[in-house]
Amino acid sequence: MLAQEAARIIVDQGVRDYRAAKIKAAERLGLNTRRSLPRNSEIELAVSEHLKLFGRESHADFLRVMREVALSAMELLSSFEPRLIGPVLSGTADENSSVNLHVFADSPESVAMRLTDLGYNYKPYERRLKNARTAAPATFGGFQFNYESASVEATVFPIDGIRQAPISPINGRPMKRADVKAVKALVELI
């Protein structure tokens, strides 16, 4: 019940922080937030079920559009070997979701220059992600920009970072990444 309420909060209110959604759900249900809260993987499953139940065909159409935007953005940044991650890949994207990409370059500045050359305005950001090798957090730069009908977030990793995905905050395993070929296959499935 708590996972379902947290999923509703995530989808309906655009909350991206699973922990905040769990605490808010517990408070709404009158439960003590010190008790055992559902794991992030349980919340993600509940989000997926919520979207299937309440979104049906409209969610499938939305997901197809988001994956097509992701594919187009990946082609735009093809020189950086982009990989799709996150809700658009997993199928849990909603109207508040961004297209999340991992791109690989010698420096974040080269990605910024490419976006500038293409005429895109962007906002830089930093992400702290756990490294799969050491499990220690590291900070990576990235750029948020609007592309077609979506917000795109491109987090920049060193070129050799393509071999080792960071740890997912959802399940504690290496993040799932999809290259252009895999995203094309996903678009064709819907």
C-alpha positions as CSV (number, residue, x, y, z in Angstrom):
1,M,0.0,0.0,0.0
2,L,2.9,2.4,0.8
3,A,4.6,1.6,-2.4
4,Q,1.4,2.2,-4.4
5,E,0.9,5.6,-2.7
6,A,4.5,6.6,-3.3
7,A,4.1,5.6,-7.0
8,R,1.0,7.8,-7.2
9,I,2.9,10.7,-5.7
10,I,5.8,10.2,-8.2
11,V,3.5,10.0,-11.2
12,D,0.9,12.6,-10.3
13,Q,3.2,15.2,-8.6
14,G,6.4,14.7,-10.5
15,V,8.5,13.8,-7.4
16,R,11.8,12.4,-8.7
17,D,13.3,11.5,-5.3
18,Y,12.0,8.0,-4.3
19,R,12.9,8.6,-0.6
20,A,10.9,11.8,-0.5
21,A,8.0,10.1,-2.1
22,K,8.1,7.2,0.4
23,I,8.1,9.6,3.3
24,K,5.3,11.7,1.9
25,A,3.3,8.5,1.3
26,A,3.9,7.2,4.8
27,E,2.7,10.6,6.2
28,R,-0.4,10.5,4.1
29,L,-1.2,7.0,5.2
30,G,-0.6,8.0,8.8
31,L,2.3,5.6,9.1
32,N,5.5,6.1,11.1
33,T,8.4,7.0,8.7
34,R,10.8,5.2,11.0
35,R,9.4,1.9,10.2
36,S,10.7,-0.1,7.3
37,L,10.0,1.6,4.0
38,P,9.7,-0.2,0.7
39,R,12.8,-0.6,-1.4
40,N,13.3,1.6,-4.4
41,S,12.9,-1.4,-6.7
42,E,9.4,-2.0,-5.1
43,I,8.6,1.7,-5.8
44,E,9.7,1.4,-9.4
45,L,7.6,-1.7,-9.9
46,A,4.6,0.2,-8.4
47,V,5.2,3.1,-10.7
48,S,5.2,0.8,-13.7
49,E,2.0,-0.9,-12.5
50,H,0.3,2.5,-11.9
51,L,1.2,3.7,-15.4
52,K,-0.1,0.5,-17.0
53,L,-3.3,0.7,-15.0
54,F,-4.1,4.3,-15.3
55,G,-2.2,5.2,-18.5
56,R,-3.0,2.3,-20.8
57,E,-2.8,3.3,-24.5
58,S,-2.0,6.9,-23.8
59,H,1.1,5.9,-21.7
60,A,2.2,3.5,-24.5
61,D,1.9,6.4,-27.0
62,F,3.7,8.8,-24.7
63,L,6.5,6.3,-24.1
64,R,6.9,5.8,-27.9
65,V,7.2,9.5,-28.4
66,M,9.8,9.8,-25.6
67,R,11.8,7.0,-27.0
68,E,11.7,8.5,-30.5
69,V,12.9,11.8,-29.0
70,A,15.7,9.9,-27.2
71,L,16.7,8.2,-30.4
72,S,16.8,11.5,-32.2
73,A,18.8,13.1,-29.4
74,M,21.2,10.2,-29.4
75,E,21.7,10.7,-33.2
76,L,22.4,14.4,-32.5
77,L,25.1,13.4,-30.0
78,S,26.3,10.3,-31.9
79,S,30.0,11.4,-31.8
80,F,29.8,10.8,-28.0
81,E,28.4,7.3,-28.2
82,P,25.3,8.0,-26.1
83,R,23.4,5.5,-24.0
84,L,19.8,5.9,-22.9
85,I,19.2,5.3,-19.2
86,G,16.4,5.9,-16.7
87,P,12.6,6.0,-16.9
88,V,12.4,6.3,-20.7
89,L,14.4,3.1,-21.0
90,S,12.7,1.3,-18.2
91,G,9.2,2.3,-19.3
92,T,8.3,4.3,-16.2
93,A,8.5,7.7,-17.8
94,D,5.7,10.2,-17.2
95,E,5.0,13.8,-18.2
96,N,7.6,15.0,-15.7
97,S,10.4,12.8,-17.0
98,S,13.5,13.8,-18.9
99,V,15.3,11.8,-21.5
100,N,18.5,10.8,-19.6
101,L,21.6,10.0,-21.6
102,H,25.1,9.0,-20.7
103,V,27.6,10.4,-23.2
104,F,31.4,9.8,-23.3
105,A,34.0,12.4,-24.1
106,D,37.5,13.6,-23.3
107,S,36.0,16.5,-21.5
108,P,32.5,17.9,-20.7
109,E,33.5,21.1,-22.6
110,S,33.5,19.1,-25.9
111,V,29.9,18.2,-25.4
112,A,29.1,21.8,-24.5
113,M,30.8,23.0,-27.7
114,R,28.8,20.6,-29.8
115,L,25.5,21.8,-28.3
116,T,26.5,25.4,-28.8
117,D,27.6,24.7,-32.4
118,L,24.1,23.1,-33.0
119,G,22.4,26.2,-31.5
120,Y,21.1,24.6,-28.3
121,N,20.9,26.6,-25.1
122,Y,21.8,24.4,-22.1
123,K,22.2,24.4,-18.4
124,P,25.2,22.7,-16.8
125,Y,24.6,20.4,-13.8
126,E,26.6,18.0,-11.7
127,R,25.6,14.4,-10.7
128,R,27.0,12.3,-7.9
129,L,27.0,8.7,-8.9
130,K,28.5,5.7,-7.3
131,N,31.2,4.0,-9.3
132,A,30.6,0.3,-9.8
133,R,34.3,-0.6,-9.3
134,T,34.8,1.2,-6.0
135,A,31.3,1.9,-4.9
136,A,32.6,5.4,-4.0
137,P,30.6,8.4,-5.3
138,A,32.1,10.5,-8.1
139,T,30.8,13.8,-9.6
140,F,30.1,14.0,-13.3
141,G,29.2,17.1,-15.2
142,G,26.2,17.2,-17.6
143,F,24.0,19.4,-19.7
144,Q,20.2,19.8,-19.7
145,F,18.7,21.2,-22.9
146,N,15.3,21.1,-24.6
147,Y,15.1,19.0,-27.6
148,E,11.9,18.5,-29.7
149,S,9.2,17.9,-27.1
150,A,11.3,16.9,-24.2
151,S,14.0,17.9,-21.7
152,V,17.2,16.0,-22.3
153,E,19.9,15.5,-19.7
154,A,23.3,14.3,-21.0
155,T,25.7,13.3,-18.2
156,V,29.3,13.2,-19.4
157,F,31.6,10.3,-18.5
158,P,35.2,9.8,-19.5
159,I,35.6,7.8,-22.7
160,D,36.6,4.6,-20.8
161,G,33.4,5.0,-18.7
162,I,31.4,3.3,-21.4
163,R,32.7,-0.1,-20.1
164,Q,31.5,0.4,-16.5
165,A,28.0,1.8,-15.7
166,P,27.5,3.6,-12.4
167,I,25.4,2.0,-9.6
168,S,21.7,2.4,-9.9
169,P,20.0,4.1,-6.9
170,I,17.0,1.9,-7.7
171,N,18.4,-1.6,-7.3
172,G,22.1,-1.2,-6.4
173,R,23.3,-2.9,-9.6
174,P,25.1,-1.3,-12.6
175,M,22.6,1.0,-14.4
176,K,21.0,-0.4,-17.5
177,R,22.2,1.4,-20.6
178,A,20.9,1.1,-24.2
179,D,22.7,2.1,-27.3
180,V,21.0,3.4,-30.5
181,K,20.4,-0.1,-31.8
182,A,18.7,-1.2,-28.6
183,V,16.5,2.0,-28.5
184,K,15.4,1.5,-32.1
185,A,14.3,-2.0,-31.1
186,L,12.3,-0.6,-28.2
187,V,10.6,1.9,-30.4
188,E,9.6,-0.9,-32.8
189,L,8.1,-3.0,-29.9
190,I,5.5,-0.4,-28.9
